[in-house]
Each structure stands twice: as structure tokens, then as C-alpha cells.
Amino acid sequence: MPPRHLYVHVPFCARRCAYCDFSIAVRRITPVEEYLRALRMELAMLAREHGAQSTAAWTLDTLYLGGGTPSQLGTALPRVLDAIGEVATIAPDAEVTIEANPEDVTPESATAWRRAGVNRISLGSQSFDSSVLAWMHRVHSADQIPRAVEIARGAGFDNISLDLIFALPRSLDRDWKRDMESAIALDPEHLSLYGLTVEPRTPLSRWRDRGEVREAGDDAYAEEFLLAHETLGAAGYEHYEVSNFSKPGLHSRHNSSYWSGAAYAGVGPSAHSFDGARRWWNVAPYAEWLGRLTADSSPVAEVEVLDEENLSNERVYLGLRTSEGVCVAGDELAELEPWVDRGWARFSSVGHEPMPGWVAVSGTPATHAPTSIVGTQHSKLTLTANGWLLLDELATNLTCIRSRSYV
């Protein structure tokens, strides 16, 4: 069956951000016609591969337009939805998201997006400090963020997400709590928070290598992550995934499909797809993606076939990322029991009150860990906010325990 979740990568940006290593194409004028021709070719190719000979054969429950900066398409963006509509039916209750930068949200563009069927905006805010935004090489200023939200609300959007970046270099003197309070004041339905990482071959990596920038340490990262957990939780947001918060009932349906292991398709430069057993991804450079499709050739760069152990490991990692957690058997619990009692010692210099252990088990509230977690046939294991700081380490430990059954 064709996947019910589709990601469309729109690579165009006005400028590359200091931290960005995504597949983007910086263009002074967005080549709308060129991009749409190639996109239609790939969508038709994808429909043929899935045997979807008519739009009735392929229904989408979620559609996510990411990038890059999809909002660079402006009032032409509805034509992307028209292209998708030639090969698939977008369900009446589908979640249709566009990533947008504040400077691109105008009354004309927002109205065009909403009329075309887009019903969710993910706004790349990053900070409410204009000096920090300039350091990041963002094009917008702080005062454009509330204006963009106001315009989106006026156009009929009732599902808005804001992106923010935390754990910035201390030298910037960024007030993280004030940024969160500014975001909360706009009453968004959703927030995504990402810790700054230094990726190779980015302006940020060059600044670091020259000694111009010093990264925030683990303690600073932990402090700001936990402050966000506490602040947004107090404001009524559910911390439902390590980087994501939402009002009740407004989790990102598209991103949740990734974390649940559902099949999804991706089109555009560097886009990934997954069918439950294989993962494949397109070539990243826009020019190469365009050239292949113009030559009626597949844009796929590589294919990865996942065996049962790979899939099991991914289920562990993705499950531990979310508040849904993972199910564990009784024999596994005996080895995981120390996780329940571990607390805040690793980050004690941050100055917070001691927090609960790394995990909660079988629905036990995170504020009260059981004295023993052995003896239950099947239990649900979820990470606390404290545990999410150790996500990679804990996921590796659990996959190592499970890998013994594949030996």
C-alpha cells in the first residue's frame, strides 16, 4: 500500500544559517517553475512504483512541506499541493504542515496557503533576541515573529508551532527563560526546541575551530533543557517527545508517524523514505536531483535494507524518544532496575532540585519510582526528562540487552 505520510523537501533559502548543514539551495530568485517540473516527475515516478494509478489509490493522512524554506515559494506554494493532488488524495482531515520563516509570512501568502489546504505552520523563530538572530545568520528580526503569528491567525491558522534553539554559547548572553516566556505569550499550539550542535563544514564549525566560539557545555545544555521542561509544563504543554511540546491533543501527527515506525515517503533533494523494511534517500544537491529527474532517472542515492535486529534497535531508540516509551519483558527489567534509582548526580552543578530517576515503569508517576521493577510480565518503560538527557546512552544499553536474542 502507498504510505499515508508524505514529506516534500523544498530546498530554497535566502541565506544559509550559521549552524545549518541541511540540503539547501541559496537563490536570490526562487526557481518555482523549474522545481515544480522536477517535483511532478518524482511524484509520478513514486506513484507508479506504488501502483497508484489514480488519486483514489493513494490517500495521505499527513503532508509535511519542509526544507530549506518552503515559505520561499510564497503565493506559488499552493501549486505544490496541486502537483501532489495529481497523484494522491489528501484526506479531508489530513494534517498539512508548512515550515515558514517569519519574514515570508504576509497576509497574501498566509491566505493563499490556508485556502490551498495547509492547516499547520511551523515557524522558524529560533530566538526572540535580534542580536542572537543576527549571529545565527537568520534573516528575520525578533519583532517579525509576533507579527507572523498575528498574520497566520488572521488567515485562519489555528495550529501554529514555534521552533527555538537552546544551549547557545554563553558569550551571546542569551536569556533562555525570557525567550520561552515570549513564545508562551504568543499562545502557540506546539513548540519544538533543539539544542545547538556544531556540524562539520558550517560557518559555526569554522568559528569554533578558529577559537571565536566556545560551545555550551553539558551542564548548560542540561540546565536549559530541564528549564524548558519545567517552564512549558507549567504553562500546560505536554513534553511528548524529547524535542517537542504541545497542548493536549495537538502533537505533530506527521512527525509522530516517524517515531511510531509507520511507512512514509519523501520527495525532493535529500528526502528519506521508509516502507517498514527498507530506507532510501535522494541525492542531496539540488542541481543533481534536478538533473536526474530531467533525464528521467531515479533521484535515489542509496537504499538500506534493515534486518530484524536493526528494526528492533530503531524501535527502542524511537520509542524512548517519546512519552509513549517501549514495552519491556520481565527478564529485561532485572537489568534495567538501576535506571529507576539514578537521579540528578551527573548534573548536580546545575543547581536544580534532585529529580526522579532516568525512567518510569508501568505508568508509575515519574515523581515516585517503585522500589523494584522485577516481576511484571510486560511493562512500559518511559524516560523522564532527566533520562532524556542520556537518551543515546540508555537506548544503546537497552539495545545491547536485546541484541543477545539475535546472537
Number of C-alpha atoms within 10 A of each C-alpha: 11 20 19 22 25 25 22 24 23 28 25 26 23 17 16 20 19 19 18 19 14 16 19 23 21 14 13 10 11 17 11 16 11 11 18 16 14 19 24 19 17 24 21 18 17 18 19 13 11 13 13 18 14 13 15 11 15 21 22 21 18 23 26 23 25 20 26 25 24 22 28 26 21 19 16 16 22 19 16 20 19 13 17 21 15 14 23 24 18 23 15 10 10 20 21 24 25 23 23 26 25 24 17 18 24 17 14 12 22 26 19 18 27 18 13 17 16 23 19 23 27 23 23 21 24 22 27 24 16 16 16 18 18 15 12 18 16 22 16 17 18 18 12 18 25 17 15 22 22 15 20 24 14 13 19 14 19 14 18 22 27 26 19 21 17 23 22 23 15 14 10 11 10 18 14 21 13 13 18 20 14 15 22 19 10 14 15 18 21 23 27 20 18 15 16 16 16 18 15 12 11 16 19 22 18 16 14 13 11 10 9 10 17 14 17 17 12 13 16 18 20 20 18 18 24 18 16 19 20 14 16 21 15 10 12 13 22 21 24 18 24 22 17 22 26 22 19 13 9 15 19 21 18 22 15 15 15 14 18 14 16 15 20 23 21 24 23 29 29 25 23 22 22 20 15 13 13 14 17 18 21 21 21 19 17 18 11 14 24 23 14 16 18 15 8 13 14 16 22 20 13 11 14 11 12 14 10 10 16 13 16 15 18 18 19 20 21 20 22 28 24 22 17 17 22 19 15 20 15 15 14 17 21 13 14 19 17 14 17 23 16 16 17 18 10 12 18 14 11 17 9 12 8 12 18 21 22 25 29 25 23 16 10 14 13 19 11 11 18 16 9 13 20 17 12 12 11 14 19 16 23 25 29 25 24 23 26 24 19 13 19 13 11 21 21 14 14 18 18 12 14 17 14 9 8 7 6
